[in-house]
Amino acid sequence: MNNNDVSIIGAGLIGSLLGIFLQKRGLSVSVYEKRPDLRLPEYAPEGRSINMALSDRGWKAIDELGLRSLVEPYAIPMYGRRIHDEHGDTTFLPYGKENQAIYSISRGKFNHMLVDEAEKNGVQMKFDHHCKEINITDTSIVVQNPDGSTEKNTPGVIIGADGAYSSLRDAMQHQTRLNYTQEYISHGYKELSIPPTKEGEYAMDPNALHIWPRGMFMLIALPNPDKSFTCTLFLPFEGAKVCFAKINDRKDLDTVFKTYFDDAYALMPDLAQQYFDNPTSSLINVECYPWLANKSMLIGDACHAMVPFFGQGMNCGFEDCYILDGLLEKYGATSWELVFEKFQKIRKKDTDAISKMARDNFTEMRDSVANPKFLVRKKIEAKLHELYPNEWIPLYTMVTFSDMKYADAYAQGKLQDEIMDRVMDDPTILQNYQQLNYEEIIRQVDTARMV
């Protein structure tokens, strides 16, 4: 066993990025992935990937590795939400100040880039290698090779970056006293797409995240560099007026889309084929503790998988990598037990907070954004932030456009929500929203803050 040898399980976005960080520290890194090499033409897992929304926390990790110029050509800025009502009219709701954006990027293309970069830096990427057995006590892995043979490896440490269904976490559950909870939400998702126009242009505004909020369900669309949009339909699995269980044929599908998403329906000539060919996938929230045992540790979705409604799953995982790298810089690249303990202590409360915020934001995206009162509320919050940039920071800005600790953002956001609830109780607020009296609103805010 050599403390410089690191085995990472999982070659997804987090595992690949972490491999680059650790290899640059002078460690010897092997990444084991049970799937085939995702860069091969014959391996194209379409129909299950929600586009990523890259924001400040993710960019910070990318910048630390000097990879911005590699990523930027594939990232499209989205400056706000464009809300589509049932009549086809739209409202634009900026995410932050002018020029603040989150960036749409294809999960597959992004993963390709990071795998390529990991290999360039010397990381051993081992695809078609399935971890059949992990022993926490002696830090060993039994791996099944592509030819079916098995071999036992004893690295210095094992890091599980293998997602919500982590094999390392499963081993910890059986071999250590790990507390674990998972929750499937009532909704699933299905990937669809909107192609470019006949002229080869975007069919909608390319610099926005499009949302069709319909109360208990919604459709979203994110732009791609090829002028298409990746769409994701979120519906309850069953038990609702509109749900996956009640869409059984093309007639059912056309009825739902013509009724609720008519302007999107007009842009989706292959809707039926996509809908019935692509799988319906589940959304899961995972929490566990502790994240470490002996010289093995979980990272990213393996220990804190969250629903995608705050766009922070990948960004949070990238921030994990950035913080872990900083601890290795501070305490030494082989002080694993100390580093792992520090990492868990720093991150657990923050990942719990962002998981809670992601669940809360689902309600906002599918329902509140279509409410005129919500739009006025956001307008007021944006104005308060403009007038008092250090005293009033919207929750979305704290989470998306800063590296403030998630737990601190959550706590501050709750306090601001209580204040805004009092302001929005004014029965005249909607009547006067075109000419809001900000002096009076500020007076109300100051009064609420003192209560």
ZAMARGU-4260 file (C-alpha; in steps of 0.2 Angstrom, whole numbers, plus 5000, padded with zeros to 4 digits):
<rodrens>
0) 5000/5000/5000 | 5007/5017/4995 | 4999/5033/5001 | 5003/5041/4985 | 4991/5029/4975
5) 4973/5035/4974 | 4959/5025/4967 | 4944/5034/4962 | 4928/5025/4958 | 4918/5033/4944
10) 4923/5043/4929 | 4909/5055/4928 | 4911/5074/4930 | 4916/5074/4948 | 4928/5058/4947
15) 4936/5065/4931 | 4939/5083/4938 | 4945/5076/4955 | 4957/5065/4946 | 4965/5080/4938
20) 4966/5089/4954 | 4975/5074/4963 | 4987/5070/4948 | 4992/5088/4948 | 4997/5086/4967
25) 5010/5073/4961 | 4999/5058/4966 | 4996/5042/4956 | 4978/5041/4951 | 4968/5027/4944
30) 4949/5030/4940 | 4938/5014/4938 | 4922/5016/4928 | 4911/5001/4925 | 4904/5008/4909
35) 4912/5008/4892 | 4923/5023/4887 | 4910/5037/4885 | 4920/5044/4871 | 4918/5030/4859
40) 4906/5033/4845 | 4895/5017/4849 | 4893/5023/4867 | 4880/5037/4867 | 4869/5036/4882
45) 4856/5048/4875 | 4839/5052/4883 | 4844/5052/4902 | 4855/5068/4904 | 4849/5084/4910
50) 4860/5098/4903 | 4871/5105/4916 | 4870/5123/4922 | 4888/5129/4926 | 4889/5143/4939
55) 4902/5152/4949 | 4907/5138/4961 | 4910/5126/4946 | 4920/5140/4937 | 4930/5142/4952
60) 4936/5124/4952 | 4939/5125/4933 | 4949/5141/4934 | 4960/5133/4948 | 4965/5120/4935
65) 4967/5132/4921 | 4953/5124/4910 | 4942/5139/4907 | 4948/5141/4889 | 4944/5123/4886
70) 4926/5124/4893 | 4920/5141/4887 | 4917/5136/4869 | 4904/5123/4874 | 4896/5134/4887
75) 4881/5146/4883 | 4877/5160/4895 | 4859/5161/4901 | 4855/5178/4909 | 4839/5173/4917
80) 4823/5163/4916 | 4811/5165/4901 | 4794/5160/4908 | 4781/5153/4895 | 4763/5155/4900
85) 4749/5144/4893 | 4745/5156/4879 | 4763/5157/4872 | 4767/5174/4880 | 4784/5175/4889
90) 4791/5185/4903 | 4810/5187/4906 | 4816/5186/4924 | 4835/5190/4926 | 4845/5179/4937
95) 4856/5193/4944 | 4864/5209/4939 | 4868/5214/4921 | 4880/5201/4913 | 4878/5188/4927
100) 4874/5172/4920 | 4873/5153/4922 | 4880/5142/4908 | 4872/5128/4899 | 4883/5114/4894
105) 4880/5096/4888 | 4884/5083/4902 | 4891/5072/4889 | 4903/5084/4880 | 4909/5091/4897
110) 4913/5073/4903 | 4922/5070/4887 | 4933/5085/4889 | 4937/5081/4907 | 4942/5063/4903
115) 4953/5069/4890 | 4961/5081/4901 | 4963/5068/4915 | 4972/5057/4903 | 4984/5071/4897
120) 4989/5074/4915 | 4993/5056/4918 | 4977/5049/4926 | 4974/5031/4922 | 4957/5030/4916
125) 4951/5012/4917 | 4934/5010/4908 | 4924/4993/4908 | 4932/4990/4925 | 4918/4985/4938
130) 4922/4986/4956 | 4916/4969/4962 | 4921/4970/4980 | 4928/4984/4991 | 4936/4980/5008
135) 4936/4996/5020 | 4947/4988/5033 | 4962/4985/5022 | 4958/4998/5008 | 4957/4985/4994
140) 4947/4984/4978 | 4943/4968/4968 | 4940/4974/4950 | 4933/4964/4936 | 4943/4968/4920
145) 4935/4970/4902 | 4940/4952/4898 | 4931/4945/4914 | 4946/4942/4924 | 4948/4949/4942
150) 4962/4957/4951 | 4964/4964/4968 | 4972/4981/4971 | 4977/4990/4987 | 4979/5008/4984
155) 4983/5021/4998 | 4965/5028/4998 | 4949/5025/4989 | 4937/5039/4984 | 4920/5035/4979
160) 4914/5048/4965 | 4902/5035/4958 | 4885/5044/4961 | 4869/5041/4969 | 4870/5022/4968
165) 4888/5022/4974 | 4897/5005/4976 | 4909/5012/4989 | 4894/5019/4999 | 4886/5002/4998
170) 4902/4994/5005 | 4902/5006/5019 | 4884/5002/5023 | 4888/4984/5025 | 4905/4986/5034
175) 4904/5001/5044 | 4891/5011/5055 | 4885/5022/5041 | 4868/5031/5042 | 4860/5032/5025
180) 4843/5039/5019 | 4837/5041/5001 | 4821/5048/4995 | 4813/5047/4977 | 4802/5062/4974
185) 4785/5059/4966 | 4791/5066/4949 | 4802/5059/4936 | 4809/5066/4920 | 4811/5063/4902
190) 4823/5071/4890 | 4816/5079/4874 | 4824/5091/4862 | 4819/5106/4851 | 4830/5106/4834
195) 4837/5121/4825 | 4825/5130/4813 | 4825/5127/4795 | 4837/5141/4793 | 4849/5133/4806
200) 4845/5146/4820 | 4839/5144/4837 | 4820/5142/4838 | 4819/5153/4854 | 4830/5165/4864
205) 4847/5156/4866 | 4852/5166/4882 | 4839/5160/4894 | 4833/5145/4903 | 4816/5142/4897
210) 4802/5136/4909 | 4784/5131/4906 | 4778/5131/4924 | 4761/5122/4926 | 4758/5120/4945
215) 4762/5101/4948 | 4773/5099/4933 | 4784/5108/4921 | 4795/5108/4905 | 4812/5117/4904
220) 4824/5120/4890 | 4842/5124/4889 | 4852/5129/4874 | 4866/5119/4865 | 4880/5126/4854
225) 4872/5116/4838 | 4857/5128/4840 | 4846/5115/4847 | 4838/5115/4865 | 4839/5100/4877
230) 4822/5099/4885 | 4817/5090/4901 | 4799/5086/4905 | 4795/5084/4924 | 4779/5075/4928
235) 4772/5065/4942 | 4774/5047/4939 | 4756/5043/4944 | 4741/5049/4953 | 4738/5066/4945
240) 4728/5073/4931 | 4744/5075/4921 | 4757/5061/4924 | 4768/5049/4915 | 4756/5034/4919
245) 4742/5043/4909 | 4752/5046/4893 | 4750/5029/4884 | 4750/5034/4866 | 4753/5048/4853
250) 4735/5055/4856 | 4738/5056/4875 | 4754/5065/4872 | 4748/5077/4859 | 4733/5082/4870
255) 4745/5086/4885 | 4757/5096/4875 | 4744/5105/4865 | 4735/5110/4881 | 4750/5115/4892
260) 4765/5117/4881 | 4758/5123/4864 | 4772/5135/4859 | 4785/5121/4863 | 4774/5108/4854
265) 4775/5118/4838 | 4794/5117/4839 | 4796/5098/4842 | 4792/5089/4826 | 4799/5072/4833
270) 4791/5074/4849 | 4782/5057/4849 | 4797/5047/4844 | 4808/5055/4857 | 4795/5053/4870
275) 4792/5035/4868 | 4810/5031/4864 | 4818/5040/4878 | 4817/5032/4896 | 4808/5040/4910
280) 4820/5042/4924 | 4819/5045/4943 | 4825/5059/4954 | 4833/5055/4970 | 4839/5064/4986
285) 4853/5055/4996 | 4860/5059/5013 | 4873/5049/5023 | 4885/5050/5037 | 4899/5048/5040
290) 4906/5050/5023 | 4923/5042/5027 | 4929/5026/5035 | 4948/5021/5037 | 4956/5027/5021
295) 4940/5028/5010 | 4929/5043/5007 | 4913/5048/4997 | 4912/5064/4987 | 4899/5072/4976
300) 4883/5063/4973 | 4889/5048/4982 | 4886/5056/4998 | 4874/5071/4994 | 4864/5067/4978
305) 4851/5081/4976 | 4837/5085/4964 | 4842/5096/4950 | 4831/5111/4953 | 4844/5124/4960
310) 4857/5119/4946 | 4870/5115/4960 | 4873/5096/4959 | 4888/5097/4948 | 4893/5114/4955
315) 4893/5107/4973 | 4903/5092/4967 | 4916/5103/4959 | 4917/5114/4975 | 4920/5098/4984
320) 4935/5094/4973 | 4941/5112/4975 | 4940/5112/4994 | 4948/5094/4996 | 4962/5100/4985
325) 4964/5115/4997 | 4965/5104/5012 | 4978/5093/5003 | 4988/5109/5000 | 4986/5114/5018
330) 4989/5098/5027 | 5000/5088/5015 | 4995/5077/5000 | 4996/5061/5010 | 4988/5066/5027
335) 4973/5057/5021 | 4964/5053/5038 | 4966/5072/5044 | 4961/5079/5027 | 4946/5067/5025
340) 4940/5072/5043 | 4942/5091/5039 | 4933/5089/5023 | 4918/5081/5030 | 4917/5093/5045
345) 4918/5108/5032 | 4905/5101/5019 | 4892/5091/5028 | 4881/5106/5034 | 4883/5115/5018
350) 4878/5100/5007 | 4863/5097/5018 | 4858/5115/5016 | 4859/5115/4997 | 4850/5099/4996
355) 4835/5107/5005 | 4836/5122/4994 | 4835/5111/4979 | 4820/5103/4985 | 4812/5120/4989
360) 4816/5127/4972 | 4806/5114/4963 | 4790/5121/4970 | 4796/5139/4965 | 4801/5133/4947
365) 4785/5123/4943 | 4772/5134/4952 | 4778/5151/4959 | 4787/5158/4944 | 4770/5159/4935
370) 4762/5169/4949 | 4762/5188/4946 | 4765/5191/4965 | 4781/5181/4964 | 4787/5191/4949
375) 4784/5207/4959 | 4793/5200/4974 | 4808/5196/4963 | 4807/5214/4956 | 4808/5221/4973
380) 4822/5210/4979 | 4832/5215/4964 | 4829/5233/4967 | 4834/5231/4986 | 4850/5222/4980
385) 4854/5236/4968 | 4851/5249/4982 | 4860/5240/4996 | 4871/5227/4987 | 4880/5222/5004
390) 4865/5222/5015 | 4852/5213/5004 | 4858/5199/4993 | 4844/5187/4985 | 4846/5169/4989
395) 4849/5164/4971 | 4863/5177/4970 | 4871/5170/4986 | 4870/5152/4980 | 4874/5155/4961
400) 4885/5170/4960 | 4896/5168/4975 | 4905/5155/4985 | 4897/5159/5001 | 4894/5144/5012
405) 4878/5136/5007 | 4872/5135/5025 | 4875/5153/5028 | 4866/5157/5012 | 4851/5146/5017
410) 4850/5155/5035 | 4851/5172/5027 | 4838/5168/5014 | 4826/5162/5027 | 4827/5179/5036
415) 4825/5188/5020 | 4810/5178/5016 | 4802/5182/5032 | 4804/5200/5029 | 4798/5199/5011
420) 4783/5190/5017 | 4778/5205/5028 | 4781/5217/5013 | 4771/5206/5001 | 4756/5206/5013
425) 4752/5223/5008 | 4736/5221/4998 | 4740/5235/4986 | 4757/5228/4981 | 4750/5221/4964
430) 4740/5236/4960 | 4755/5247/4961 | 4769/5236/4954 | 4772/5247/4939 | 4776/5262/4950
435) 4782/5254/4966 | 4786/5266/4980 | 4803/5260/4985 | 4804/5272/4999 | 4789/5265/5007
440) 4795/5247/5004 | 4812/5251/5012 | 4803/5258/5027 | 4793/5242/5028 | 4809/5231/5026
445) 4818/5241/5040 | 4803/5239/5051 | 4802/5220/5048 | 4820/5218/5051 | 4818/5226/5068
450) 4803/5214/5073
</rodrens>
